Amino acid sequence: VGGDVPPELGRDQLARIPTALLARGERDEWYSPAKWTADQARLREAGAFVREFGFEGGHEWNAEVSRAAGDLLQRFKR
C-alpha cells in the first residue's frame, strides 16, 4: 500500500510471490502512477496474480484498502 516493489528483487525472487495487492491513493506523492504500473507489470511477468486497487486518498492505509485486502483474502478462504 503506497510502497513500491523493491527494485533489487529479481524475477526469480518475485516469482515466489503468488498473489499481491498493490494499492495506491490518487493523491499519493511518493508512489507515482508510472511506478505503480511498472510494479504491476514486474509482478505479472514473474507469474504473480496482481490485484491493483486505486483509491481516493494519499499515501495511507484506510478503510477502503482494508476492505480490498479482506476481499482478496476471502478468495483464499473459499
PyMOL Python script that loads the backbone (N, CA, C, O; Angstrom):
from pymol import cmd

cmd.read_pdbstr("""\
ATOM      1  N   VAL A   1       0.865  -1.177   0.000  1.00  0.00           N
ATOM      2  CA  VAL A   1       0.000   0.000   0.000  1.00  0.00           C
ATOM      3  C   VAL A   1       0.899   1.224   0.000  1.00  0.00           C
ATOM      4  O   VAL A   1       1.545   1.546   0.997  1.00  0.00           O
ATOM      5  N   GLY A   2       0.924   1.901  -1.150  1.00  0.00           N
ATOM      6  CA  GLY A   2       1.705   3.113  -1.254  1.00  0.00           C
ATOM      7  C   GLY A   2       3.199   2.906  -1.254  1.00  0.00           C
ATOM      8  O   GLY A   2       3.957   3.857  -1.067  1.00  0.00           O
ATOM      9  N   GLY A   3       3.635   1.678  -1.461  1.00  0.00           N
ATOM     10  CA  GLY A   3       5.066   1.414  -1.476  1.00  0.00           C
ATOM     11  C   GLY A   3       5.437   0.561  -2.662  1.00  0.00           C
ATOM     12  O   GLY A   3       4.726  -0.376  -3.025  1.00  0.00           O
ATOM     13  N   ASP A   4       6.546   0.896  -3.252  1.00  0.00           N
ATOM     14  CA  ASP A   4       6.911   0.176  -4.468  1.00  0.00           C
ATOM     15  C   ASP A   4       7.534  -1.176  -4.165  1.00  0.00           C
ATOM     16  O   ASP A   4       8.005  -1.434  -3.057  1.00  0.00           O
ATOM     17  N   VAL A   5       7.525  -2.031  -5.177  1.00  0.00           N
ATOM     18  CA  VAL A   5       8.179  -3.326  -5.088  1.00  0.00           C
ATOM     19  C   VAL A   5       9.681  -3.055  -5.124  1.00  0.00           C
ATOM     20  O   VAL A   5      10.157  -2.377  -6.035  1.00  0.00           O
ATOM     21  N   PRO A   6      10.431  -3.567  -4.160  1.00  0.00           N
ATOM     22  CA  PRO A   6      11.863  -3.267  -4.117  1.00  0.00           C
ATOM     23  C   PRO A   6      12.546  -3.562  -5.453  1.00  0.00           C
ATOM     24  O   PRO A   6      12.446  -4.676  -5.967  1.00  0.00           O
ATOM     25  N   PRO A   7      13.232  -2.578  -6.009  1.00  0.00           N
ATOM     26  CA  PRO A   7      13.850  -2.748  -7.326  1.00  0.00           C
ATOM     27  C   PRO A   7      14.964  -3.791  -7.348  1.00  0.00           C
ATOM     28  O   PRO A   7      15.302  -4.315  -8.409  1.00  0.00           O
ATOM     29  N   GLU A   8      15.533  -4.092  -6.192  1.00  0.00           N
ATOM     30  CA  GLU A   8      16.619  -5.070  -6.155  1.00  0.00           C
ATOM     31  C   GLU A   8      16.131  -6.516  -6.253  1.00  0.00           C
ATOM     32  O   GLU A   8      16.939  -7.431  -6.412  1.00  0.00           O
ATOM     33  N   LEU A   9      14.820  -6.729  -6.159  1.00  0.00           N
ATOM     34  CA  LEU A   9      14.287  -8.078  -6.294  1.00  0.00           C
ATOM     35  C   LEU A   9      14.199  -8.440  -7.771  1.00  0.00           C
ATOM     36  O   LEU A   9      13.582  -7.733  -8.567  1.00  0.00           O
ATOM     37  N   GLY A  10      14.825  -9.544  -8.112  1.00  0.00           N
ATOM     38  CA  GLY A  10      14.805 -10.012  -9.488  1.00  0.00           C
ATOM     39  C   GLY A  10      13.594 -10.874  -9.777  1.00  0.00           C
ATOM     40  O   GLY A  10      12.789 -11.157  -8.891  1.00  0.00           O
ATOM     41  N   ARG A  11      13.477 -11.280 -11.011  1.00  0.00           N
ATOM     42  CA  ARG A  11      12.329 -12.078 -11.450  1.00  0.00           C
ATOM     43  C   ARG A  11      12.192 -13.370 -10.636  1.00  0.00           C
ATOM     44  O   ARG A  11      11.084 -13.736 -10.245  1.00  0.00           O
ATOM     45  N   ASP A  12      13.303 -14.060 -10.378  1.00  0.00           N
ATOM     46  CA  ASP A  12      13.237 -15.308  -9.608  1.00  0.00           C
ATOM     47  C   ASP A  12      12.683 -15.070  -8.210  1.00  0.00           C
ATOM     48  O   ASP A  12      11.899 -15.873  -7.705  1.00  0.00           O
ATOM     49  N   GLN A  13      13.084 -13.985  -7.594  1.00  0.00           N
ATOM     50  CA  GLN A  13      12.574 -13.676  -6.259  1.00  0.00           C
ATOM     51  C   GLN A  13      11.096 -13.280  -6.316  1.00  0.00           C
ATOM     52  O   GLN A  13      10.306 -13.680  -5.461  1.00  0.00           O
ATOM     53  N   LEU A  14      10.738 -12.501  -7.319  1.00  0.00           N
ATOM     54  CA  LEU A  14       9.338 -12.094  -7.456  1.00  0.00           C
ATOM     55  C   LEU A  14       8.440 -13.287  -7.792  1.00  0.00           C
ATOM     56  O   LEU A  14       7.252 -13.278  -7.470  1.00  0.00           O
ATOM     57  N   ALA A  15       8.992 -14.294  -8.426  1.00  0.00           N
ATOM     58  CA  ALA A  15       8.215 -15.483  -8.788  1.00  0.00           C
ATOM     59  C   ALA A  15       7.733 -16.237  -7.550  1.00  0.00           C
ATOM     60  O   ALA A  15       6.816 -17.053  -7.646  1.00  0.00           O
ATOM     61  N   ARG A  16       8.328 -15.980  -6.409  1.00  0.00           N
ATOM     62  CA  ARG A  16       7.909 -16.632  -5.159  1.00  0.00           C
ATOM     63  C   ARG A  16       6.695 -15.955  -4.536  1.00  0.00           C
ATOM     64  O   ARG A  16       6.181 -16.416  -3.516  1.00  0.00           O
ATOM     65  N   ILE A  17       6.232 -14.860  -5.144  1.00  0.00           N
ATOM     66  CA  ILE A  17       5.059 -14.136  -4.643  1.00  0.00           C
ATOM     67  C   ILE A  17       3.871 -14.565  -5.503  1.00  0.00           C
ATOM     68  O   ILE A  17       3.749 -14.116  -6.642  1.00  0.00           O
ATOM     69  N   PRO A  18       2.999 -15.418  -4.984  1.00  0.00           N
ATOM     70  CA  PRO A  18       1.895 -15.906  -5.817  1.00  0.00           C
ATOM     71  C   PRO A  18       0.802 -14.866  -6.054  1.00  0.00           C
ATOM     72  O   PRO A  18       0.190 -14.837  -7.122  1.00  0.00           O
ATOM     73  N   THR A  19       0.556 -14.012  -5.056  1.00  0.00           N
ATOM     74  CA  THR A  19      -0.530 -13.048  -5.126  1.00  0.00           C
ATOM     75  C   THR A  19      -0.102 -11.750  -4.461  1.00  0.00           C
ATOM     76  O   THR A  19       0.562 -11.759  -3.424  1.00  0.00           O
ATOM     77  N   ALA A  20      -0.490 -10.633  -5.070  1.00  0.00           N
ATOM     78  CA  ALA A  20      -0.139  -9.332  -4.488  1.00  0.00           C
ATOM     79  C   ALA A  20      -1.293  -8.357  -4.655  1.00  0.00           C
ATOM     80  O   ALA A  20      -1.965  -8.336  -5.686  1.00  0.00           O
ATOM     81  N   LEU A  21      -1.508  -7.561  -3.635  1.00  0.00           N
ATOM     82  CA  LEU A  21      -2.425  -6.435  -3.704  1.00  0.00           C
ATOM     83  C   LEU A  21      -1.554  -5.188  -3.758  1.00  0.00           C
ATOM     84  O   LEU A  21      -0.796  -4.913  -2.827  1.00  0.00           O
ATOM     85  N   LEU A  22      -1.662  -4.437  -4.847  1.00  0.00           N
ATOM     86  CA  LEU A  22      -0.938  -3.176  -4.967  1.00  0.00           C
ATOM     87  C   LEU A  22      -1.955  -2.049  -4.907  1.00  0.00           C
ATOM     88  O   LEU A  22      -2.774  -1.887  -5.811  1.00  0.00           O
ATOM     89  N   ALA A  23      -1.894  -1.283  -3.844  1.00  0.00           N
ATOM     90  CA  ALA A  23      -2.853  -0.212  -3.632  1.00  0.00           C
ATOM     91  C   ALA A  23      -2.143   1.133  -3.666  1.00  0.00           C
ATOM     92  O   ALA A  23      -1.045   1.299  -3.135  1.00  0.00           O
ATOM     93  N   ARG A  24      -2.810   2.089  -4.311  1.00  0.00           N
ATOM     94  CA  ARG A  24      -2.231   3.425  -4.437  1.00  0.00           C
ATOM     95  C   ARG A  24      -3.330   4.471  -4.373  1.00  0.00           C
ATOM     96  O   ARG A  24      -4.336   4.375  -5.077  1.00  0.00           O
ATOM     97  N   GLY A  25      -3.133   5.467  -3.526  1.00  0.00           N
ATOM     98  CA  GLY A  25      -4.051   6.592  -3.459  1.00  0.00           C
ATOM     99  C   GLY A  25      -3.832   7.539  -4.625  1.00  0.00           C
ATOM    100  O   GLY A  25      -2.697   7.758  -5.047  1.00  0.00           O
ATOM    101  N   GLU A  26      -4.910   8.100  -5.146  1.00  0.00           N
ATOM    102  CA  GLU A  26      -4.818   9.004  -6.294  1.00  0.00           C
ATOM    103  C   GLU A  26      -3.949  10.227  -6.016  1.00  0.00           C
ATOM    104  O   GLU A  26      -3.378  10.802  -6.943  1.00  0.00           O
ATOM    105  N   ARG A  27      -3.844  10.625  -4.764  1.00  0.00           N
ATOM    106  CA  ARG A  27      -3.044  11.796  -4.408  1.00  0.00           C
ATOM    107  C   ARG A  27      -1.729  11.423  -3.729  1.00  0.00           C
ATOM    108  O   ARG A  27      -1.113  12.253  -3.060  1.00  0.00           O
ATOM    109  N   ASP A  28      -1.301  10.167  -3.905  1.00  0.00           N
ATOM    110  CA  ASP A  28      -0.036   9.726  -3.313  1.00  0.00           C
ATOM    111  C   ASP A  28       1.129  10.448  -3.996  1.00  0.00           C
ATOM    112  O   ASP A  28       1.317  10.330  -5.207  1.00  0.00           O
ATOM    113  N   GLU A  29       1.892  11.180  -3.225  1.00  0.00           N
ATOM    114  CA  GLU A  29       3.009  11.951  -3.764  1.00  0.00           C
ATOM    115  C   GLU A  29       4.285  11.127  -3.891  1.00  0.00           C
ATOM    116  O   GLU A  29       5.217  11.545  -4.579  1.00  0.00           O
ATOM    117  N   TRP A  30       4.346   9.969  -3.246  1.00  0.00           N
ATOM    118  CA  TRP A  30       5.565   9.163  -3.253  1.00  0.00           C
ATOM    119  C   TRP A  30       5.514   7.984  -4.206  1.00  0.00           C
ATOM    120  O   TRP A  30       6.528   7.629  -4.806  1.00  0.00           O
ATOM    121  N   TYR A  31       4.357   7.378  -4.352  1.00  0.00           N
ATOM    122  CA  TYR A  31       4.212   6.203  -5.214  1.00  0.00           C
ATOM    123  C   TYR A  31       3.510   6.657  -6.490  1.00  0.00           C
ATOM    124  O   TYR A  31       2.283   6.729  -6.546  1.00  0.00           O
ATOM    125  N   SER A  32       4.292   6.958  -7.493  1.00  0.00           N
ATOM    126  CA  SER A  32       3.757   7.557  -8.723  1.00  0.00           C
ATOM    127  C   SER A  32       2.922   6.553  -9.531  1.00  0.00           C
ATOM    128  O   SER A  32       3.097   5.342  -9.389  1.00  0.00           O
ATOM    129  N   PRO A  33       2.025   7.052 -10.369  1.00  0.00           N
ATOM    130  CA  PRO A  33       1.265   6.156 -11.244  1.00  0.00           C
ATOM    131  C   PRO A  33       2.172   5.310 -12.140  1.00  0.00           C
ATOM    132  O   PRO A  33       1.888   4.136 -12.377  1.00  0.00           O
ATOM    133  N   ALA A  34       3.257   5.900 -12.637  1.00  0.00           N
ATOM    134  CA  ALA A  34       4.177   5.155 -13.500  1.00  0.00           C
ATOM    135  C   ALA A  34       4.854   4.018 -12.744  1.00  0.00           C
ATOM    136  O   ALA A  34       5.000   2.920 -13.280  1.00  0.00           O
ATOM    137  N   LYS A  35       5.266   4.272 -11.506  1.00  0.00           N
ATOM    138  CA  LYS A  35       5.921   3.231 -10.702  1.00  0.00           C
ATOM    139  C   LYS A  35       4.921   2.132 -10.346  1.00  0.00           C
ATOM    140  O   LYS A  35       5.257   0.948 -10.363  1.00  0.00           O
ATOM    141  N   TRP A  36       3.703   2.528 -10.028  1.00  0.00           N
ATOM    142  CA  TRP A  36       2.650   1.576  -9.683  1.00  0.00           C
ATOM    143  C   TRP A  36       2.393   0.639 -10.862  1.00  0.00           C
ATOM    144  O   TRP A  36       2.304  -0.575 -10.680  1.00  0.00           O
ATOM    145  N   THR A  37       2.275   1.193 -12.062  1.00  0.00           N
ATOM    146  CA  THR A  37       2.047   0.404 -13.268  1.00  0.00           C
ATOM    147  C   THR A  37       3.242  -0.509 -13.559  1.00  0.00           C
ATOM    148  O   THR A  37       3.066  -1.673 -13.918  1.00  0.00           O
ATOM    149  N   ALA A  38       4.443   0.019 -13.403  1.00  0.00           N
ATOM    150  CA  ALA A  38       5.652  -0.784 -13.637  1.00  0.00           C
ATOM    151  C   ALA A  38       5.733  -1.940 -12.639  1.00  0.00           C
ATOM    152  O   ALA A  38       6.118  -3.049 -13.010  1.00  0.00           O
ATOM    153  N   ASP A  39       5.375  -1.692 -11.381  1.00  0.00           N
ATOM    154  CA  ASP A  39       5.401  -2.760 -10.375  1.00  0.00           C
ATOM    155  C   ASP A  39       4.394  -3.852 -10.708  1.00  0.00           C
ATOM    156  O   ASP A  39       4.675  -5.037 -10.529  1.00  0.00           O
ATOM    157  N   GLN A  40       3.218  -3.453 -11.194  1.00  0.00           N
ATOM    158  CA  GLN A  40       2.225  -4.455 -11.591  1.00  0.00           C
ATOM    159  C   GLN A  40       2.797  -5.340 -12.693  1.00  0.00           C
ATOM    160  O   GLN A  40       2.671  -6.564 -12.648  1.00  0.00           O
ATOM    161  N   ALA A  41       3.424  -4.712 -13.677  1.00  0.00           N
ATOM    162  CA  ALA A  41       3.999  -5.459 -14.802  1.00  0.00           C
ATOM    163  C   ALA A  41       5.108  -6.396 -14.336  1.00  0.00           C
ATOM    164  O   ALA A  41       5.161  -7.551 -14.759  1.00  0.00           O
ATOM    165  N   ARG A  42       5.988  -5.913 -13.475  1.00  0.00           N
ATOM    166  CA  ARG A  42       7.083  -6.770 -12.981  1.00  0.00           C
ATOM    167  C   ARG A  42       6.544  -8.011 -12.290  1.00  0.00           C
ATOM    168  O   ARG A  42       7.029  -9.117 -12.530  1.00  0.00           O
ATOM    169  N   LEU A  43       5.546  -7.835 -11.436  1.00  0.00           N
ATOM    170  CA  LEU A  43       4.980  -8.975 -10.715  1.00  0.00           C
ATOM    171  C   LEU A  43       4.260  -9.927 -11.662  1.00  0.00           C
ATOM    172  O   LEU A  43       4.413 -11.144 -11.558  1.00  0.00           O
ATOM    173  N   ARG A  44       3.485  -9.384 -12.571  1.00  0.00           N
ATOM    174  CA  ARG A  44       2.764 -10.246 -13.521  1.00  0.00           C
ATOM    175  C   ARG A  44       3.739 -11.020 -14.406  1.00  0.00           C
ATOM    176  O   ARG A  44       3.530 -12.205 -14.666  1.00  0.00           O
ATOM    177  N   GLU A  45       4.790 -10.367 -14.865  1.00  0.00           N
ATOM    178  CA  GLU A  45       5.790 -11.042 -15.692  1.00  0.00           C
ATOM    179  C   GLU A  45       6.471 -12.178 -14.936  1.00  0.00           C
ATOM    180  O   GLU A  45       6.936 -13.141 -15.545  1.00  0.00           O
ATOM    181  N   ALA A  46       6.529 -12.065 -13.615  1.00  0.00           N
ATOM    182  CA  ALA A  46       7.119 -13.116 -12.790  1.00  0.00           C
ATOM    183  C   ALA A  46       6.106 -14.209 -12.450  1.00  0.00           C
ATOM    184  O   ALA A  46       6.456 -15.203 -11.813  1.00  0.00           O
ATOM    185  N   GLY A  47       4.846 -14.029 -12.873  1.00  0.00           N
ATOM    186  CA  GLY A  47       3.833 -15.057 -12.660  1.00  0.00           C
ATOM    187  C   GLY A  47       2.875 -14.815 -11.515  1.00  0.00           C
ATOM    188  O   GLY A  47       2.064 -15.686 -11.202  1.00  0.00           O
ATOM    189  N   ALA A  48       2.944 -13.661 -10.884  1.00  0.00           N
ATOM    190  CA  ALA A  48       2.056 -13.384  -9.755  1.00  0.00           C
ATOM    191  C   ALA A  48       0.677 -12.955 -10.240  1.00  0.00           C
ATOM    192  O   ALA A  48       0.539 -12.331 -11.292  1.00  0.00           O
ATOM    193  N   PHE A  49      -0.342 -13.302  -9.453  1.00  0.00           N
ATOM    194  CA  PHE A  49      -1.670 -12.728  -9.650  1.00  0.00           C
ATOM    195  C   PHE A  49      -1.641 -11.376  -8.943  1.00  0.00           C
ATOM    196  O   PHE A  49      -1.343 -11.307  -7.751  1.00  0.00           O
ATOM    197  N   VAL A  50      -1.943 -10.316  -9.660  1.00  0.00           N
ATOM    198  CA  VAL A  50      -1.889  -8.970  -9.090  1.00  0.00           C
ATOM    199  C   VAL A  50      -3.274  -8.361  -9.087  1.00  0.00           C
ATOM    200  O   VAL A  50      -3.951  -8.305 -10.114  1.00  0.00           O
ATOM    201  N   ARG A  51      -3.676  -7.912  -7.932  1.00  0.00           N
ATOM    202  CA  ARG A  51      -4.924  -7.151  -7.791  1.00  0.00           C
ATOM    203  C   ARG A  51      -4.506  -5.718  -7.537  1.00  0.00           C
ATOM    204  O   ARG A  51      -3.968  -5.410  -6.473  1.00  0.00           O
ATOM    205  N   GLU A  52      -4.746  -4.834  -8.500  1.00  0.00           N
ATOM    206  CA  GLU A  52      -4.431  -3.431  -8.291  1.00  0.00           C
ATOM    207  C   GLU A  52      -5.667  -2.737  -7.738  1.00  0.00           C
ATOM    208  O   GLU A  52      -6.796  -3.049  -8.115  1.00  0.00           O
ATOM    209  N   PHE A  53      -5.431  -1.801  -6.847  1.00  0.00           N
ATOM    210  CA  PHE A  53      -6.534  -1.103  -6.198  1.00  0.00           C
ATOM    211  C   PHE A  53      -6.176   0.372  -6.051  1.00  0.00           C
ATOM    212  O   PHE A  53      -5.332   0.744  -5.236  1.00  0.00           O
ATOM    213  N   GLY A  54      -6.831   1.197  -6.851  1.00  0.00           N
ATOM    214  CA  GLY A  54      -6.679   2.633  -6.720  1.00  0.00           C
ATOM    215  C   GLY A  54      -7.796   3.174  -5.850  1.00  0.00           C
ATOM    216  O   GLY A  54      -8.934   2.710  -5.923  1.00  0.00           O
ATOM    217  N   PHE A  55      -7.469   4.149  -5.032  1.00  0.00           N
ATOM    218  CA  PHE A  55      -8.478   4.696  -4.131  1.00  0.00           C
ATOM    219  C   PHE A  55      -8.302   6.203  -3.983  1.00  0.00           C
ATOM    220  O   PHE A  55      -7.237   6.757  -4.255  1.00  0.00           O
ATOM    221  N   GLU A  56      -9.355   6.832  -3.554  1.00  0.00           N
ATOM    222  CA  GLU A  56      -9.334   8.265  -3.265  1.00  0.00           C
ATOM    223  C   GLU A  56      -8.521   8.453  -1.986  1.00  0.00           C
ATOM    224  O   GLU A  56      -8.866   7.903  -0.940  1.00  0.00           O
ATOM    225  N   GLY A  57      -7.475   9.206  -2.071  1.00  0.00           N
ATOM    226  CA  GLY A  57      -6.654   9.431  -0.886  1.00  0.00           C
ATOM    227  C   GLY A  57      -5.216   9.650  -1.270  1.00  0.00           C
ATOM    228  O   GLY A  57      -4.873   9.837  -2.438  1.00  0.00           O
ATOM    229  N   GLY A  58      -4.385   9.621  -0.253  1.00  0.00           N
ATOM    230  CA  GLY A  58      -2.966   9.864  -0.457  1.00  0.00           C
ATOM    231  C   GLY A  58      -2.135   8.646  -0.120  1.00  0.00           C
ATOM    232  O   GLY A  58      -2.479   7.518  -0.476  1.00  0.00           O
ATOM    233  N   HIS A  59      -1.039   8.889   0.569  1.00  0.00           N
ATOM    234  CA  HIS A  59      -0.092   7.845   0.942  1.00  0.00           C
ATOM    235  C   HIS A  59      -0.524   7.296   2.303  1.00  0.00           C
ATOM    236  O   HIS A  59       0.042   7.646   3.339  1.00  0.00           O
ATOM    237  N   GLU A  60      -1.531   6.435   2.277  1.00  0.00           N
ATOM    238  CA  GLU A  60      -2.149   5.998   3.528  1.00  0.00           C
ATOM    239  C   GLU A  60      -2.845   4.656   3.366  1.00  0.00           C
ATOM    240  O   GLU A  60      -3.233   4.260   2.267  1.00  0.00           O
ATOM    241  N   TRP A  61      -2.989   3.981   4.474  1.00  0.00           N
ATOM    242  CA  TRP A  61      -3.822   2.782   4.543  1.00  0.00           C
ATOM    243  C   TRP A  61      -5.129   3.256   5.163  1.00  0.00           C
ATOM    244  O   TRP A  61      -5.130   3.843   6.245  1.00  0.00           O
ATOM    245  N   ASN A  62      -6.231   3.004   4.487  1.00  0.00           N
ATOM    246  CA  ASN A  62      -7.522   3.450   5.012  1.00  0.00           C
ATOM    247  C   ASN A  62      -8.533   2.305   4.970  1.00  0.00           C
ATOM    248  O   ASN A  62      -8.189   1.167   4.647  1.00  0.00           O
ATOM    249  N   ALA A  63      -9.783   2.625   5.300  1.00  0.00           N
ATOM    250  CA  ALA A  63     -10.818   1.595   5.355  1.00  0.00           C
ATOM    251  C   ALA A  63     -11.055   0.944   3.993  1.00  0.00           C
ATOM    252  O   ALA A  63     -11.335  -0.253   3.926  1.00  0.00           O
ATOM    253  N   GLU A  64     -10.950   1.704   2.920  1.00  0.00           N
ATOM    254  CA  GLU A  64     -11.119   1.132   1.574  1.00  0.00           C
ATOM    255  C   GLU A  64     -10.058   0.081   1.291  1.00  0.00           C
ATOM    256  O   GLU A  64     -10.352  -0.976   0.733  1.00  0.00           O
ATOM    257  N   VAL A  65      -8.833   0.375   1.674  1.00  0.00           N
ATOM    258  CA  VAL A  65      -7.734  -0.569   1.462  1.00  0.00           C
ATOM    259  C   VAL A  65      -7.960  -1.821   2.306  1.00  0.00           C
ATOM    260  O   VAL A  65      -7.730  -2.938   1.843  1.00  0.00           O
ATOM    261  N   SER A  66      -8.404  -1.632   3.524  1.00  0.00           N
ATOM    262  CA  SER A  66      -8.686  -2.790   4.385  1.00  0.00           C
ATOM    263  C   SER A  66      -9.746  -3.691   3.762  1.00  0.00           C
ATOM    264  O   SER A  66      -9.621  -4.915   3.797  1.00  0.00           O
ATOM    265  N   ARG A  67     -10.790  -3.091   3.193  1.00  0.00           N
ATOM    266  CA  ARG A  67     -11.828  -3.888   2.537  1.00  0.00           C
ATOM    267  C   ARG A  67     -11.265  -4.629   1.324  1.00  0.00           C
ATOM    268  O   ARG A  67     -11.581  -5.800   1.115  1.00  0.00           O
ATOM    269  N   ALA A  68     -10.437  -3.959   0.527  1.00  0.00           N
ATOM    270  CA  ALA A  68      -9.841  -4.608  -0.651  1.00  0.00           C
ATOM    271  C   ALA A  68      -8.953  -5.769  -0.225  1.00  0.00           C
ATOM    272  O   ALA A  68      -8.967  -6.825  -0.857  1.00  0.00           O
ATOM    273  N   ALA A  69      -8.186  -5.583   0.834  1.00  0.00           N
ATOM    274  CA  ALA A  69      -7.336  -6.671   1.332  1.00  0.00           C
ATOM    275  C   ALA A  69      -8.196  -7.817   1.855  1.00  0.00           C
ATOM    276  O   ALA A  69      -7.893  -8.985   1.613  1.00  0.00           O
ATOM    277  N   GLY A  70      -9.265  -7.485   2.569  1.00  0.00           N
ATOM    278  CA  GLY A  70     -10.173  -8.512   3.069  1.00  0.00           C
ATOM    279  C   GLY A  70     -10.841  -9.285   1.945  1.00  0.00           C
ATOM    280  O   GLY A  70     -10.982 -10.506   2.019  1.00  0.00           O
ATOM    281  N   ASP A  71     -11.251  -8.575   0.906  1.00  0.00           N
ATOM    282  CA  ASP A  71     -11.874  -9.244  -0.244  1.00  0.00           C
ATOM    283  C   ASP A  71     -10.892 -10.222  -0.900  1.00  0.00           C
ATOM    284  O   ASP A  71     -11.270 -11.333  -1.269  1.00  0.00           O
ATOM    285  N   LEU A  72      -9.651  -9.807  -1.040  1.00  0.00           N
ATOM    286  CA  LEU A  72      -8.642 -10.674  -1.645  1.00  0.00           C
ATOM    287  C   LEU A  72      -8.399 -11.905  -0.762  1.00  0.00           C
ATOM    288  O   LEU A  72      -8.289 -13.026  -1.260  1.00  0.00           O
ATOM    289  N   LEU A  73      -8.320 -11.683   0.541  1.00  0.00           N
ATOM    290  CA  LEU A  73      -8.098 -12.811   1.455  1.00  0.00           C
ATOM    291  C   LEU A  73      -9.274 -13.780   1.439  1.00  0.00           C
ATOM    292  O   LEU A  73      -9.081 -14.987   1.590  1.00  0.00           O
ATOM    293  N   GLN A  74     -10.486 -13.269   1.258  1.00  0.00           N
ATOM    294  CA  GLN A  74     -11.665 -14.137   1.206  1.00  0.00           C
ATOM    295  C   GLN A  74     -11.576 -15.123   0.034  1.00  0.00           C
ATOM    296  O   GLN A  74     -12.084 -16.241   0.122  1.00  0.00           O
ATOM    297  N   ARG A  75     -10.940 -14.714  -1.045  1.00  0.00           N
ATOM    298  CA  ARG A  75     -10.778 -15.613  -2.187  1.00  0.00           C
ATOM    299  C   ARG A  75     -10.055 -16.898  -1.782  1.00  0.00           C
ATOM    300  O   ARG A  75     -10.343 -17.976  -2.301  1.00  0.00           O
ATOM    301  N   PHE A  76      -9.121 -16.766  -0.854  1.00  0.00           N
ATOM    302  CA  PHE A  76      -8.329 -17.922  -0.439  1.00  0.00           C
ATOM    303  C   PHE A  76      -9.003 -18.724   0.640  1.00  0.00           C
ATOM    304  O   PHE A  76      -8.675 -19.891   0.854  1.00  0.00           O
ATOM    305  N   LYS A  77      -9.947 -18.105   1.324  1.00  0.00           N
ATOM    306  CA  LYS A  77     -10.666 -18.799   2.384  1.00  0.00           C
ATOM    307  C   LYS A  77     -11.657 -19.802   1.796  1.00  0.00           C
ATOM    308  O   LYS A  77     -11.922 -20.846   2.392  1.00  0.00           O
ATOM    309  N   ARG A  78     -12.202 -19.474   0.621  1.00  0.00           N
ATOM    310  CA  ARG A  78     -13.212 -20.328  -0.007  1.00  0.00           C
ATOM    311  C   ARG A  78     -12.629 -21.549  -0.616  1.00  0.00           C
ATOM    312  O   ARG A  78     -13.357 -22.365  -1.181  1.00  0.00           O
TER     313      ARG A  78
END
""", "prot")
cmd.dss("prot")
cmd.show_as("cartoon", "prot")
cmd.util.cbc("prot")
cmd.orient("prot")
